[in-house]
Amino acid sequence: MRRYLVLTDEGRRHPFRRSLPPQRIERLRDDDQDLKLFALSFTAFFICFYTFLF
C-alpha cells in the first residue's frame, strides 16, 4: 500500500470529527502589515548600523 505525504482527509475519519461541521479557514490580515514590518525592520537596522559607525 502506497501512502502519500499529504493526507487531506485523514483527520476526518474519527467519528467525533465527522459529526462536526466543516471548518472554514479565513485569513484576516491587514494589507499594510507587511509594509509596517518592513519600515520597522529598516529603521531598526539603520539605527544599529548608524550607532556602530559613529
DRENMARNU-242568 format. One record per atom (N, C-alpha, C): residue number from 0; residue in three letters; atom name; z, x, y. Coordinates in Angstrom, 3 decimals. Layout:
# residues N
<drenmi i="NUM" aa="ALA" at="CA" pz="Z" px="X" py="Y"/>
...
This chain:
# residues 54
<drenmi i="0" aa="MET" at="N" pz="0.000" px="0.844" py="-1.177"/>
<drenmi i="0" aa="MET" at="CA" pz="0.000" px="0.000" py="0.000"/>
<drenmi i="0" aa="MET" at="C" pz="0.000" px="0.892" py="1.244"/>
<drenmi i="1" aa="ARG" at="N" pz="-0.891" px="0.608" py="2.143"/>
<drenmi i="1" aa="ARG" at="CA" pz="-1.006" px="1.394" py="3.363"/>
<drenmi i="1" aa="ARG" at="C" pz="-0.400" px="0.609" py="4.527"/>
<drenmi i="2" aa="ARG" at="N" pz="0.523" px="1.244" py="5.248"/>
<drenmi i="2" aa="ARG" at="CA" pz="1.160" px="0.599" py="6.396"/>
<drenmi i="2" aa="ARG" at="C" pz="0.733" px="1.322" py="7.665"/>
<drenmi i="3" aa="TYR" at="N" pz="0.434" px="0.555" py="8.681"/>
<drenmi i="3" aa="TYR" at="CA" pz="0.018" px="1.128" py="9.950"/>
<drenmi i="3" aa="TYR" at="C" pz="1.248" px="1.494" py="10.781"/>
<drenmi i="4" aa="LEU" at="N" pz="1.055" px="2.406" py="11.735"/>
<drenmi i="4" aa="LEU" at="CA" pz="2.170" px="2.845" py="12.566"/>
<drenmi i="4" aa="LEU" at="C" pz="2.653" px="1.740" py="13.501"/>
<drenmi i="5" aa="VAL" at="N" pz="1.749" px="0.946" py="14.005"/>
<drenmi i="5" aa="VAL" at="CA" pz="2.116" px="-0.119" py="14.925"/>
<drenmi i="5" aa="VAL" at="C" pz="2.281" px="-1.404" py="14.130"/>
<drenmi i="6" aa="LEU" at="N" pz="3.507" px="-1.864" py="14.051"/>
<drenmi i="6" aa="LEU" at="CA" pz="3.796" px="-3.097" py="13.332"/>
<drenmi i="6" aa="LEU" at="C" pz="4.000" px="-4.200" py="14.362"/>
<drenmi i="7" aa="THR" at="N" pz="3.046" px="-5.091" py="14.467"/>
<drenmi i="7" aa="THR" at="CA" pz="3.116" px="-6.101" py="15.523"/>
<drenmi i="7" aa="THR" at="C" pz="4.017" px="-7.270" py="15.158"/>
<drenmi i="8" aa="ASP" at="N" pz="4.010" px="-7.713" py="13.915"/>
<drenmi i="8" aa="ASP" at="CA" pz="4.759" px="-8.900" py="13.535"/>
<drenmi i="8" aa="ASP" at="C" pz="5.942" px="-8.599" py="12.616"/>
<drenmi i="9" aa="GLU" at="N" pz="6.315" px="-7.373" py="12.473"/>
<drenmi i="9" aa="GLU" at="CA" pz="7.384" px="-7.011" py="11.541"/>
<drenmi i="9" aa="GLU" at="C" pz="8.720" px="-7.642" py="11.938"/>
<drenmi i="10" aa="GLY" at="N" pz="9.012" px="-7.694" py="13.241"/>
<drenmi i="10" aa="GLY" at="CA" pz="10.286" px="-8.233" py="13.688"/>
<drenmi i="10" aa="GLY" at="C" pz="10.377" px="-9.737" py="13.596"/>
<drenmi i="11" aa="ARG" at="N" pz="9.264" px="-10.434" py="13.485"/>
<drenmi i="11" aa="ARG" at="CA" pz="9.279" px="-11.896" py="13.450"/>
<drenmi i="11" aa="ARG" at="C" pz="9.474" px="-12.441" py="12.039"/>
<drenmi i="12" aa="ARG" at="N" pz="9.694" px="-11.615" py="11.049"/>
<drenmi i="12" aa="ARG" at="CA" pz="9.833" px="-12.096" py="9.678"/>
<drenmi i="12" aa="ARG" at="C" pz="11.224" px="-12.631" py="9.361"/>
<drenmi i="13" aa="HIS" at="N" pz="12.211" px="-12.231" py="10.129"/>
<drenmi i="13" aa="HIS" at="CA" pz="13.568" px="-12.700" py="9.878"/>
<drenmi i="13" aa="HIS" at="C" pz="13.644" px="-14.189" py="10.224"/>
<drenmi i="14" aa="PRO" at="N" pz="14.319" px="-15.001" py="9.404"/>
<drenmi i="14" aa="PRO" at="CA" pz="14.354" px="-16.457" py="9.642"/>
<drenmi i="14" aa="PRO" at="C" pz="14.915" px="-16.847" py="11.006"/>
<drenmi i="15" aa="PHE" at="N" pz="15.943" px="-16.129" py="11.469"/>
<drenmi i="15" aa="PHE" at="CA" pz="16.514" px="-16.461" py="12.773"/>
<drenmi i="15" aa="PHE" at="C" pz="15.527" px="-16.164" py="13.892"/>
<drenmi i="16" aa="ARG" at="N" pz="14.839" px="-15.034" py="13.794"/>
<drenmi i="16" aa="ARG" at="CA" pz="13.863" px="-14.691" py="14.827"/>
<drenmi i="16" aa="ARG" at="C" pz="12.660" px="-15.622" py="14.803"/>
<drenmi i="17" aa="ARG" at="N" pz="12.302" px="-16.116" py="13.649"/>
<drenmi i="17" aa="ARG" at="CA" pz="11.193" px="-17.067" py="13.583"/>
<drenmi i="17" aa="ARG" at="C" pz="11.549" px="-18.385" py="14.237"/>
<drenmi i="18" aa="SER" at="N" pz="12.855" px="-18.737" py="14.231"/>
<drenmi i="18" aa="SER" at="CA" pz="13.265" px="-20.001" py="14.834"/>
<drenmi i="18" aa="SER" at="C" pz="13.299" px="-19.934" py="16.361"/>
<drenmi i="19" aa="LEU" at="N" pz="13.353" px="-18.730" py="16.931"/>
<drenmi i="19" aa="LEU" at="CA" pz="13.386" px="-18.588" py="18.386"/>
<drenmi i="19" aa="LEU" at="C" pz="11.998" px="-18.794" py="18.984"/>
<drenmi i="20" aa="PRO" at="N" pz="11.921" px="-19.278" py="20.217"/>
<drenmi i="20" aa="PRO" at="CA" pz="10.609" px="-19.396" py="20.858"/>
<drenmi i="20" aa="PRO" at="C" pz="10.059" px="-18.003" py="21.177"/>
<drenmi i="21" aa="PRO" at="N" pz="8.744" px="-17.848" py="21.238"/>
<drenmi i="21" aa="PRO" at="CA" pz="8.176" px="-16.537" py="21.546"/>
<drenmi i="21" aa="PRO" at="C" pz="8.595" px="-16.076" py="22.935"/>
<drenmi i="22" aa="GLN" at="N" pz="8.847" px="-14.795" py="23.070"/>
<drenmi i="22" aa="GLN" at="CA" pz="9.304" px="-14.229" py="24.329"/>
<drenmi i="22" aa="GLN" at="C" pz="8.110" px="-13.888" py="25.203"/>
<drenmi i="23" aa="ARG" at="N" pz="8.285" px="-14.176" py="26.473"/>
<drenmi i="23" aa="ARG" at="CA" pz="7.282" px="-13.773" py="27.457"/>
<drenmi i="23" aa="ARG" at="C" pz="7.802" px="-12.555" py="28.179"/>
<drenmi i="24" aa="ILE" at="N" pz="7.034" px="-11.505" py="28.171"/>
<drenmi i="24" aa="ILE" at="CA" pz="7.426" px="-10.276" py="28.851"/>
<drenmi i="24" aa="ILE" at="C" pz="6.709" px="-10.244" py="30.195"/>
<drenmi i="25" aa="GLU" at="N" pz="7.495" px="-10.330" py="31.244"/>
<drenmi i="25" aa="GLU" at="CA" pz="6.936" px="-10.311" py="32.591"/>
<drenmi i="25" aa="GLU" at="C" pz="7.422" px="-9.049" py="33.294"/>
<drenmi i="26" aa="ARG" at="N" pz="6.483" px="-8.339" py="33.844"/>
<drenmi i="26" aa="ARG" at="CA" pz="6.837" px="-7.146" py="34.602"/>
<drenmi i="26" aa="ARG" at="C" pz="6.888" px="-7.503" py="36.073"/>
<drenmi i="27" aa="LEU" at="N" pz="8.087" px="-7.571" py="36.580"/>
<drenmi i="27" aa="LEU" at="CA" pz="8.261" px="-7.820" py="38.002"/>
<drenmi i="27" aa="LEU" at="C" pz="8.434" px="-6.469" py="38.674"/>
<drenmi i="28" aa="ARG" at="N" pz="7.474" px="-6.119" py="39.490"/>
<drenmi i="28" aa="ARG" at="CA" pz="7.509" px="-4.795" py="40.102"/>
<drenmi i="28" aa="ARG" at="C" pz="6.950" px="-4.899" py="41.510"/>
<drenmi i="29" aa="ASP" at="N" pz="7.612" px="-4.249" py="42.416"/>
<drenmi i="29" aa="ASP" at="CA" pz="7.101" px="-4.202" py="43.780"/>
<drenmi i="29" aa="ASP" at="C" pz="5.938" px="-3.228" py="43.837"/>
<drenmi i="30" aa="ASP" at="N" pz="4.925" px="-3.587" py="44.591"/>
<drenmi i="30" aa="ASP" at="CA" pz="3.765" px="-2.722" py="44.698"/>
<drenmi i="30" aa="ASP" at="C" pz="4.063" px="-1.452" py="45.483"/>
<drenmi i="31" aa="ASP" at="N" pz="5.007" px="-1.524" py="46.409"/>
<drenmi i="31" aa="ASP" at="CA" pz="5.290" px="-0.351" py="47.229"/>
<drenmi i="31" aa="ASP" at="C" pz="6.368" px="0.544" py="46.628"/>
<drenmi i="32" aa="GLN" at="N" pz="6.814" px="0.246" py="45.426"/>
<drenmi i="32" aa="GLN" at="CA" pz="7.857" px="1.055" py="44.797"/>
<drenmi i="32" aa="GLN" at="C" pz="7.363" px="2.478" py="44.529"/>
<drenmi i="33" aa="ASP" at="N" pz="6.115" px="2.622" py="44.098"/>
<drenmi i="33" aa="ASP" at="CA" pz="5.567" px="3.951" py="43.842"/>
<drenmi i="33" aa="ASP" at="C" pz="5.446" px="4.747" py="45.135"/>
<drenmi i="34" aa="LEU" at="N" pz="5.050" px="4.087" py="46.209"/>
<drenmi i="34" aa="LEU" at="CA" pz="4.915" px="4.755" py="47.495"/>
<drenmi i="34" aa="LEU" at="C" pz="6.272" px="5.223" py="48.017"/>
<drenmi i="35" aa="LYS" at="N" pz="7.289" px="4.387" py="47.844"/>
<drenmi i="35" aa="LYS" at="CA" pz="8.638" px="4.764" py="48.279"/>
<drenmi i="35" aa="LYS" at="C" pz="9.158" px="5.963" py="47.484"/>
<drenmi i="36" aa="LEU" at="N" pz="8.908" px="5.965" py="46.175"/>
<drenmi i="36" aa="LEU" at="CA" pz="9.343" px="7.078" py="45.341"/>
<drenmi i="36" aa="LEU" at="C" pz="8.624" px="8.363" py="45.733"/>
<drenmi i="37" aa="PHE" at="N" pz="7.323" px="8.270" py="46.019"/>
<drenmi i="37" aa="PHE" at="CA" pz="6.571" px="9.450" py="46.446"/>
<drenmi i="37" aa="PHE" at="C" pz="7.107" px="9.993" py="47.759"/>
<drenmi i="38" aa="ALA" at="N" pz="7.359" px="9.108" py="48.716"/>
<drenmi i="38" aa="ALA" at="CA" pz="7.861" px="9.552" py="50.018"/>
<drenmi i="38" aa="ALA" at="C" pz="9.238" px="10.199" py="49.881"/>
<drenmi i="39" aa="LEU" at="N" pz="10.098" px="9.623" py="49.065"/>
<drenmi i="39" aa="LEU" at="CA" pz="11.421" px="10.189" py="48.852"/>
<drenmi i="39" aa="LEU" at="C" pz="11.339" px="11.553" py="48.183"/>
<drenmi i="40" aa="SER" at="N" pz="10.492" px="11.683" py="47.167"/>
<drenmi i="40" aa="SER" at="CA" pz="10.338" px="12.956" py="46.467"/>
<drenmi i="40" aa="SER" at="C" pz="9.738" px="14.016" py="47.379"/>
<drenmi i="41" aa="PHE" at="N" pz="8.737" px="13.632" py="48.160"/>
<drenmi i="41" aa="PHE" at="CA" pz="8.103" px="14.583" py="49.072"/>
<drenmi i="41" aa="PHE" at="C" pz="9.092" px="15.070" py="50.121"/>
<drenmi i="42" aa="THR" at="N" pz="9.883" px="14.151" py="50.655"/>
<drenmi i="42" aa="THR" at="CA" pz="10.867" px="14.526" py="51.670"/>
<drenmi i="42" aa="THR" at="C" pz="11.935" px="15.447" py="51.092"/>
<drenmi i="43" aa="ALA" at="N" pz="12.418" px="15.131" py="49.901"/>
<drenmi i="43" aa="ALA" at="CA" pz="13.440" px="15.974" py="49.272"/>
<drenmi i="43" aa="ALA" at="C" pz="12.887" px="17.363" py="48.970"/>
<drenmi i="44" aa="PHE" at="N" pz="11.657" px="17.443" py="48.469"/>
<drenmi i="44" aa="PHE" at="CA" pz="11.051" px="18.743" py="48.190"/>
<drenmi i="44" aa="PHE" at="C" pz="10.851" px="19.534" py="49.482"/>
<drenmi i="45" aa="PHE" at="N" pz="10.390" px="18.866" py="50.538"/>
<drenmi i="45" aa="PHE" at="CA" pz="10.165" px="19.538" py="51.813"/>
<drenmi i="45" aa="PHE" at="C" pz="11.470" px="20.091" py="52.381"/>
<drenmi i="46" aa="ILE" at="N" pz="12.546" px="19.311" py="52.306"/>
<drenmi i="46" aa="ILE" at="CA" pz="13.837" px="19.767" py="52.827"/>
<drenmi i="46" aa="ILE" at="C" pz="14.344" px="20.965" py="52.023"/>
<drenmi i="47" aa="CYS" at="N" pz="14.242" px="20.909" py="50.704"/>
<drenmi i="47" aa="CYS" at="CA" pz="14.682" px="22.047" py="49.873"/>
<drenmi i="47" aa="CYS" at="C" pz="13.845" px="23.289" py="50.149"/>
<drenmi i="48" aa="PHE" at="N" pz="12.551" px="23.124" py="50.214"/>
<drenmi i="48" aa="PHE" at="CA" pz="11.658" px="24.262" py="50.457"/>
<drenmi i="48" aa="PHE" at="C" pz="11.914" px="24.861" py="51.826"/>
<drenmi i="49" aa="TYR" at="N" pz="12.058" px="24.018" py="52.840"/>
<drenmi i="49" aa="TYR" at="CA" pz="12.314" px="24.481" py="54.201"/>
<drenmi i="49" aa="TYR" at="C" pz="13.665" px="25.185" py="54.281"/>
<drenmi i="50" aa="THR" at="N" pz="14.665" px="24.692" py="53.560"/>
<drenmi i="50" aa="THR" at="CA" pz="16.003" px="25.302" py="53.570"/>
<drenmi i="50" aa="THR" at="C" pz="15.972" px="26.690" py="52.935"/>
<drenmi i="51" aa="PHE" at="N" pz="15.240" px="26.856" py="51.858"/>
<drenmi i="51" aa="PHE" at="CA" pz="15.184" px="28.165" py="51.187"/>
<drenmi i="51" aa="PHE" at="C" pz="14.376" px="29.173" py="52.003"/>
<drenmi i="52" aa="LEU" at="N" pz="13.423" px="28.722" py="52.781"/>
<drenmi i="52" aa="LEU" at="CA" pz="12.635" px="29.657" py="53.587"/>
<drenmi i="52" aa="LEU" at="C" pz="13.416" px="30.174" py="54.787"/>
<drenmi i="53" aa="PHE" at="N" pz="14.165" px="29.310" py="55.424"/>
<drenmi i="53" aa="PHE" at="CA" pz="14.852" px="29.708" py="56.642"/>
<drenmi i="53" aa="PHE" at="C" pz="16.297" px="29.668" py="56.438"/>
